[in-house]
Amino acid sequence: MANELESSFSTGEDPVEYDNLLQEVFRATSRGERAPARPRPLISASWKRSRRAGLRPDQCRCPMHSPVRARRVPSRTSTTRQLIPMLKQTLPQHDNGMFENGSYLVVLTDAEARIVWRYGSTEARQRADSIGFVKGALWRESTVGTNAIGTALAVRHPVQVHGAEHFCLAHQRWSCAAAPIIDPRSRACLGIVNISCTVAEAHPAMLALASLLAHTLEMELHEAHQHELERLRTISWPMQHTQGDEPWAVTDRLGWVAATNSASAGSRFTLPEHPDRDLLWLPEFGSAKATSLPGGWFIQGQTVVEAEPGENRLQITRTSGGAHVTMDAGDVHWSVEIPPRQVDVITQINAHRDGVSAADLSEAIFGDRTHTVTVRAEVSRIRRALGPVIIAAPYRFAEGMRVEID
């Protein structure tokens, strides 16, 4: 994991005694009084988000508390369904009786923090039922306050939440550790793996175990992706050997390259949402055409001549619902509608032709520097709609791209 793991308490420290201190900290902080110790910055920030969401510690209600409603789990993505058998296969290697016969509970959620699968003893599951920690329940910070699942989703790295670090009073008898599962292809969060137990049975190593489980799932997804690229190489073999001298590449739906005859192709193309609707403009190929394959694309360059600087034009016309964008790049021409927030992002990037960071964009658009995740998501959506017109580190328009905003 890229982030250093920060357990709630140290090895050898009594989890119950430490929670007694946390209870005093929580009560004092809730009353605006001086606390005997400071909450961890991670927890303090999460408590603030919970309050801003309008939550109260004594009135947290899980959105799917009813057992009848809990059975109506929303349809899961194919990737989330794929994670369940992977986790089932991985858990026995780390169990030692702590899950199947003990009091620990393993939970898997989807990317929205909705529980899709639980694993543990009858005792552990019944204890979880009493607080609505059930299949179908939504455990985002905005619905139930500070908790390992919701906070891990908010900060995108593994977290442990012990006892009174939870925002909701009903959850403060629990200790939980959770880690996000990051798609190695898209870098999107696919879900959260969580380990929960009572305060008395908690251990700092829970966080390392949750992180290990998430990392194992990510490695298995990476291996599955490599098999998918090999399948694309196989089915596209006839097309690969009937092309002329123009550059070509075989990619999956996300643009990862399975095969190519071009040294400039790199490992991934940034593709628009519907690359086969018209000619593409790709920095690596210039004008290009995409042909659909089962699970991927065959992309063939239409010219190997690079466009001259200033030849590519992005025309943005504001509308009541956002903006109408027209892209002209040599032989490539297409139009698309984008929402207001993406217009704001494009406007700010255009105002900083030498480049601008995600934090600076956040401050310019939202008034503070804390919305970098939202900014990055909006840039990704712009790139899906328009192609690789924006490059990163820092964010700026690609060389030779002329932007006109009306």
C-alpha positions as CSV (number, residue, x, y, z in Angstrom):
1,M,0.0,0.0,0.0
2,A,1.3,3.5,-0.8
3,N,0.0,5.0,2.4
4,E,1.7,4.1,5.7
5,L,-0.8,2.1,7.9
6,E,-1.9,4.0,11.0
7,S,-3.5,1.7,13.6
8,S,-5.9,3.1,16.1
9,F,-3.7,2.0,19.0
10,S,-0.3,0.3,19.6
11,T,0.6,-3.4,20.0
12,G,0.5,-4.3,23.7
13,E,-1.9,-1.5,24.6
14,D,-5.1,-2.6,26.2
15,P,-7.9,-2.0,23.7
16,V,-10.6,-1.5,26.5
17,E,-8.5,1.0,28.5
18,Y,-7.6,2.9,25.3
19,D,-11.3,3.0,24.4
20,N,-12.1,4.5,27.9
21,L,-9.8,7.4,26.9
22,L,-11.5,7.7,23.5
23,Q,-14.9,7.9,25.3
24,E,-13.7,10.9,27.3
25,V,-12.2,12.5,24.2
26,F,-15.5,11.9,22.2
27,R,-17.7,13.3,25.0
28,A,-15.5,16.4,25.5
29,T,-15.2,17.1,21.8
30,S,-19.0,16.7,21.3
31,R,-19.6,19.3,24.1
32,G,-17.0,21.7,22.9
33,E,-14.9,21.1,26.0
34,R,-11.2,20.6,26.4
35,A,-10.4,16.9,25.8
36,P,-7.8,14.9,27.7
37,A,-6.2,14.0,24.4
38,R,-6.6,15.0,20.7
39,P,-8.4,12.6,18.4
40,R,-6.3,11.4,15.5
41,P,-6.4,13.9,12.5
42,L,-8.0,11.2,10.4
43,I,-10.8,10.8,12.9
44,S,-11.2,14.5,13.7
45,A,-11.7,15.3,10.0
46,S,-14.2,12.5,9.6
47,W,-16.2,13.7,12.7
48,K,-16.4,17.1,11.0
49,R,-17.7,15.6,7.7
50,S,-20.3,13.6,9.7
51,R,-21.6,16.8,11.4
52,R,-21.6,18.6,8.1
53,A,-23.8,15.8,6.7
54,G,-26.3,16.7,9.4
55,L,-25.8,13.6,11.5
56,R,-26.1,13.3,15.3
57,P,-24.3,10.7,17.4
58,D,-27.5,9.6,19.1
59,Q,-29.6,9.4,16.0
60,C,-27.6,7.5,13.4
61,R,-29.8,5.2,11.4
62,C,-28.6,2.8,8.8
63,P,-30.6,3.4,5.6
64,M,-31.4,-0.3,5.1
65,H,-32.0,-1.3,8.7
66,S,-35.2,-3.3,7.8
67,P,-34.5,-7.0,7.2
68,V,-37.0,-7.0,4.3
69,R,-35.4,-4.1,2.6
70,A,-31.9,-5.5,3.3
71,R,-32.7,-8.5,1.1
72,R,-33.3,-6.2,-1.9
73,V,-29.6,-5.6,-2.6
74,P,-29.1,-3.5,-5.7
75,S,-27.7,-5.4,-8.7
76,R,-23.9,-5.5,-8.4
77,T,-21.4,-4.9,-11.1
78,S,-19.7,-7.9,-12.7
79,T,-16.4,-6.9,-11.0
80,T,-18.0,-6.8,-7.6
81,R,-19.5,-10.2,-8.1
82,Q,-16.1,-11.4,-9.2
83,L,-14.6,-10.2,-5.9
84,I,-16.8,-12.5,-3.7
85,P,-15.4,-15.9,-4.9
86,M,-11.9,-14.3,-4.8
87,L,-12.3,-13.3,-1.2
88,K,-13.9,-16.7,-0.3
89,Q,-10.8,-18.4,-1.7
90,T,-8.4,-16.0,0.1
91,L,-9.9,-16.0,3.6
92,P,-9.1,-19.6,4.6
93,Q,-5.4,-18.7,4.3
94,H,-5.7,-16.1,7.0
95,D,-8.6,-17.6,9.1
96,N,-7.1,-19.7,12.0
97,G,-10.7,-19.9,13.3
98,M,-11.0,-16.2,13.9
99,F,-13.7,-15.7,11.3
100,E,-15.6,-19.0,10.9
101,N,-15.7,-19.9,14.6
102,G,-14.6,-16.7,16.3
103,S,-16.1,-13.3,16.9
104,Y,-14.5,-11.5,13.9
105,L,-16.7,-10.6,10.9
106,V,-15.5,-9.9,7.4
107,V,-17.6,-7.7,5.2
108,L,-17.3,-6.8,1.5
109,T,-19.0,-3.7,0.1
110,D,-19.5,-2.3,-3.3
111,A,-18.0,1.0,-4.5
112,E,-20.9,2.9,-2.8
113,A,-20.2,1.3,0.6
114,R,-23.2,-1.0,0.4
115,I,-22.7,-4.4,2.0
116,V,-22.8,-7.2,-0.5
117,W,-21.3,-10.1,1.5
118,R,-20.5,-11.1,5.0
119,Y,-18.4,-13.9,6.5
120,G,-18.3,-14.9,10.1
121,S,-19.7,-17.0,12.9
122,T,-23.4,-17.0,13.8
123,E,-22.6,-15.0,16.9
124,A,-20.7,-12.4,15.0
125,R,-23.4,-12.0,12.3
126,Q,-26.2,-11.7,14.9
127,R,-24.3,-9.0,16.8
128,A,-23.9,-7.2,13.5
129,D,-27.6,-7.6,12.7
130,S,-28.4,-5.6,15.9
131,I,-26.9,-2.4,14.5
132,G,-28.0,-2.9,10.9
133,F,-24.6,-4.1,9.7
134,V,-26.4,-6.3,7.2
135,K,-26.4,-7.2,3.5
136,G,-27.8,-4.3,1.6
137,A,-27.0,-1.6,4.2
138,L,-25.3,1.6,3.2
139,W,-22.3,2.5,5.4
140,R,-21.1,5.7,3.9
141,E,-19.9,8.5,6.2
142,S,-22.8,10.6,5.1
143,T,-25.3,8.0,6.3
144,V,-23.8,6.5,9.5
145,G,-20.9,8.8,10.3
146,T,-17.3,7.9,11.0
147,N,-16.8,4.2,10.4
148,A,-14.0,2.1,8.9
149,I,-15.9,1.4,5.6
150,G,-17.1,4.9,5.0
151,T,-13.9,6.6,6.1
152,A,-11.7,4.3,4.0
153,L,-13.9,5.1,1.0
154,A,-13.7,8.8,1.7
155,V,-9.9,8.9,2.1
156,R,-9.1,6.0,-0.3
157,H,-6.6,4.3,1.9
158,P,-6.8,1.7,4.8
159,V,-8.1,2.9,8.1
160,Q,-8.9,1.5,11.6
161,V,-11.7,2.9,13.7
162,H,-11.7,1.8,17.3
163,G,-14.6,2.1,19.8
164,A,-15.5,5.8,20.5
165,E,-13.7,6.9,17.3
166,H,-17.0,5.9,15.7
167,F,-19.3,8.9,15.3
168,C,-22.5,7.0,16.1
169,L,-23.0,6.0,19.7
170,A,-24.5,2.6,18.8
171,H,-21.3,1.7,16.9
172,Q,-18.9,2.5,19.7
173,R,-18.8,-1.0,21.1
174,W,-17.1,-2.1,17.8
175,S,-13.6,-2.0,16.4
176,C,-13.2,-2.1,12.7
177,A,-10.4,-2.0,10.0
178,A,-11.1,-1.5,6.3
179,A,-9.2,-1.1,3.1
180,P,-10.4,0.0,-0.4
181,I,-10.0,-2.4,-3.3
182,I,-8.6,-0.4,-6.2
183,D,-9.1,-1.6,-9.8
184,P,-5.6,-2.0,-11.3
185,R,-7.1,-1.1,-14.7
186,S,-9.1,2.1,-14.0
187,R,-7.8,3.0,-10.6
188,A,-11.4,3.3,-9.5
189,C,-12.4,2.0,-6.1
190,L,-14.4,-1.2,-6.6
191,G,-15.4,-1.8,-3.0
192,I,-14.2,-2.1,0.6
193,V,-13.1,-5.1,2.6
194,N,-13.7,-4.7,6.3
195,I,-12.9,-6.7,9.5
196,S,-15.0,-6.0,12.6
197,C,-15.0,-7.3,16.2
198,T,-15.8,-6.1,19.7
199,V,-13.6,-3.4,21.4
200,A,-12.2,-6.0,23.8
201,E,-11.1,-8.3,21.0
202,A,-9.5,-5.7,18.8
203,H,-5.9,-5.7,17.7
204,P,-3.7,-3.3,15.7
205,A,-2.9,-6.1,13.3
206,M,-6.5,-6.0,12.0
207,L,-5.5,-3.1,9.8
208,A,-2.6,-4.9,8.2
209,L,-4.8,-7.9,7.6
210,A,-7.6,-5.8,5.9
211,S,-4.9,-4.2,3.8
212,L,-3.4,-7.6,2.9
213,L,-6.8,-8.9,1.8
214,A,-7.5,-5.9,-0.4
215,H,-4.0,-6.1,-1.9
216,T,-4.5,-9.8,-2.6
217,L,-7.8,-9.1,-4.4
218,E,-6.0,-6.4,-6.5
219,M,-3.3,-8.8,-7.5
220,E,-5.9,-11.4,-8.6
221,L,-7.7,-8.7,-10.6
222,H,-4.4,-7.8,-12.2
223,E,-3.7,-11.4,-13.2
224,A,-7.3,-11.7,-14.6
225,H,-6.6,-8.6,-16.6
226,Q,-3.5,-10.0,-18.1
227,H,-5.4,-13.1,-19.2
228,E,-8.0,-10.8,-20.8
229,L,-5.3,-9.0,-22.8
230,E,-3.9,-12.4,-23.9
231,R,-7.4,-13.3,-25.1
232,L,-7.6,-10.1,-27.1
233,R,-4.2,-10.8,-28.7
234,T,-5.5,-14.2,-29.7
235,I,-8.8,-13.2,-31.2
236,S,-7.3,-10.2,-33.1
237,W,-4.5,-12.2,-34.6
238,P,-6.0,-12.3,-38.2
239,M,-6.6,-8.5,-38.1
240,Q,-3.1,-7.8,-37.0
241,H,-1.6,-9.5,-40.0
242,T,-3.8,-7.9,-42.7
243,Q,-2.8,-4.3,-42.0
244,G,-0.6,-2.1,-44.1
245,D,2.1,0.2,-42.8
246,E,-0.2,2.4,-40.7
247,P,0.2,2.0,-36.9
248,W,-2.4,-0.2,-35.1
249,A,-3.1,-1.3,-31.6
250,V,-5.4,-3.9,-29.9
251,T,-6.8,-2.6,-26.6
252,D,-9.3,-3.6,-24.0
253,R,-12.4,-1.3,-23.4
254,L,-10.3,0.9,-21.0
255,G,-7.6,1.4,-23.6
256,W,-4.9,-0.9,-22.1
257,V,-2.8,-2.2,-25.0
258,A,-2.7,-5.9,-25.7
259,A,-0.8,-5.7,-29.0
260,T,0.6,-3.0,-31.3
261,N,3.1,-2.5,-34.1
262,S,3.9,1.1,-32.9
263,A,6.7,2.0,-30.5
264,S,4.9,5.2,-29.6
265,A,1.7,3.5,-28.4
266,G,2.8,3.1,-24.8
267,S,0.8,0.8,-22.4
268,R,-2.5,2.6,-22.5
269,F,-4.6,4.9,-24.8
270,T,-7.0,7.5,-23.3
271,L,-10.2,6.7,-25.2
272,P,-13.5,8.6,-25.3
273,E,-16.6,6.9,-24.1
274,H,-17.6,5.8,-27.7
275,P,-14.4,5.6,-29.7
276,D,-16.1,3.9,-32.7
277,R,-18.6,6.7,-33.4
278,D,-16.2,8.7,-35.5
279,L,-12.5,9.2,-36.2
280,L,-10.4,9.5,-33.1
281,W,-7.6,12.0,-32.4
282,L,-4.8,10.3,-30.4
283,P,-1.4,11.9,-29.7
284,E,0.3,8.6,-30.5
285,F,-1.3,8.0,-33.9
286,G,-2.9,11.3,-35.0
287,S,-6.2,10.5,-36.7
288,A,-7.3,6.9,-35.9
289,K,-10.3,4.6,-36.4
290,A,-11.6,2.2,-33.7
291,T,-13.3,-1.1,-34.6
292,S,-15.1,-3.0,-31.9
293,L,-13.8,-6.4,-30.7
294,P,-15.4,-8.6,-28.1
295,G,-14.2,-6.8,-25.0
296,G,-12.0,-4.4,-26.7
297,W,-11.0,-2.3,-29.7
298,F,-8.8,-2.6,-32.8
299,I,-7.4,0.9,-33.4
300,Q,-5.8,1.8,-36.7
301,G,-4.0,5.0,-37.4
302,Q,-5.2,6.9,-40.5
303,T,-2.0,8.9,-40.8
304,V,1.4,8.9,-39.2
305,V,2.0,12.7,-39.8
306,E,1.8,14.7,-36.6
307,A,-0.5,17.7,-36.5
308,E,1.2,21.1,-36.6
309,P,0.9,23.2,-33.4
310,G,-2.3,25.2,-33.4
311,E,-4.1,22.9,-35.8
312,N,-6.3,21.3,-33.2
313,R,-9.2,23.4,-31.9
314,L,-11.6,22.9,-28.9
315,Q,-14.6,25.2,-29.2
316,I,-16.7,25.5,-26.0
317,T,-20.1,27.3,-26.2
318,R,-21.8,27.8,-22.9
319,T,-25.5,26.7,-22.6
320,S,-28.1,26.7,-19.8
321,G,-27.2,23.1,-19.0
322,G,-23.4,23.4,-19.3
323,A,-21.7,23.7,-22.7
324,H,-21.6,22.4,-26.2
325,V,-18.1,21.3,-27.1
326,T,-16.8,20.9,-30.7
327,M,-13.5,19.2,-31.3
328,D,-11.6,19.8,-34.6
329,A,-8.2,18.0,-35.0
330,G,-7.2,17.5,-38.6
331,D,-9.6,14.9,-40.1
332,V,-11.3,14.4,-36.7
333,H,-14.5,16.4,-35.9
334,W,-17.1,15.6,-33.2
335,S,-19.4,17.4,-30.7
336,V,-20.5,16.6,-27.2
337,E,-22.4,18.2,-24.4
338,I,-20.7,18.6,-21.0
339,P,-22.2,19.6,-17.6
340,P,-21.4,22.9,-15.8
341,R,-18.8,21.5,-13.4
342,Q,-16.7,20.2,-16.3
343,V,-17.0,23.6,-17.9
344,D,-15.5,25.1,-14.7
345,V,-12.6,22.7,-14.8
346,I,-11.9,23.4,-18.5
347,T,-12.1,27.1,-17.9
348,Q,-9.6,27.0,-15.0
349,I,-7.2,24.8,-16.9
350,N,-7.3,27.1,-19.9
351,A,-6.6,30.0,-17.6
352,H,-3.4,28.3,-16.4
353,R,-1.7,27.3,-19.7
354,D,1.5,26.3,-17.9
355,G,-0.4,23.8,-15.8
356,V,-2.4,23.7,-12.6
357,S,-2.5,21.2,-9.7
358,A,-5.6,19.3,-8.5
359,A,-5.4,21.3,-5.2
360,D,-5.3,24.6,-7.0
361,L,-8.3,23.6,-9.2
362,S,-10.2,22.6,-6.0
363,E,-9.5,26.0,-4.4
364,A,-10.6,27.9,-7.6
365,I,-13.8,25.9,-8.1
366,F,-14.9,25.0,-4.6
367,G,-13.2,27.6,-2.4
368,D,-10.9,25.2,-0.6
369,R,-8.2,22.6,-1.4
370,T,-9.9,19.5,-0.1
371,H,-11.9,18.4,-3.2
372,T,-9.0,17.0,-5.1
373,V,-10.7,13.6,-5.6
374,T,-13.7,15.3,-7.2
375,V,-11.4,17.3,-9.4
376,R,-9.6,14.2,-10.6
377,A,-12.9,12.5,-11.3
378,E,-14.1,15.4,-13.4
379,V,-10.9,15.5,-15.4
380,S,-11.3,11.7,-16.1
381,R,-14.9,12.3,-17.3
382,I,-13.7,15.1,-19.6
383,R,-11.0,12.8,-21.0
384,R,-13.6,10.1,-21.6
385,A,-15.8,12.6,-23.5
386,L,-13.1,14.4,-25.5
387,G,-10.1,12.1,-25.6
388,P,-6.7,13.0,-24.3
389,V,-7.0,16.8,-24.7
390,I,-5.8,17.3,-21.0
391,I,-2.6,15.9,-19.7
392,A,-1.6,15.7,-16.1
393,A,1.3,16.6,-13.7
394,P,0.3,19.4,-13.7
395,Y,-3.1,19.5,-15.5
396,R,-2.8,21.4,-18.8
397,F,-4.0,21.2,-22.4
398,A,-2.1,19.1,-24.8
399,E,0.5,20.9,-26.9
400,G,-1.0,22.3,-30.1
401,M,-4.5,22.4,-28.6
402,R,-6.3,25.8,-29.1
403,V,-9.2,26.4,-26.7
404,E,-11.9,28.9,-27.4
405,I,-14.6,29.5,-24.8
406,D,-17.7,31.6,-25.6
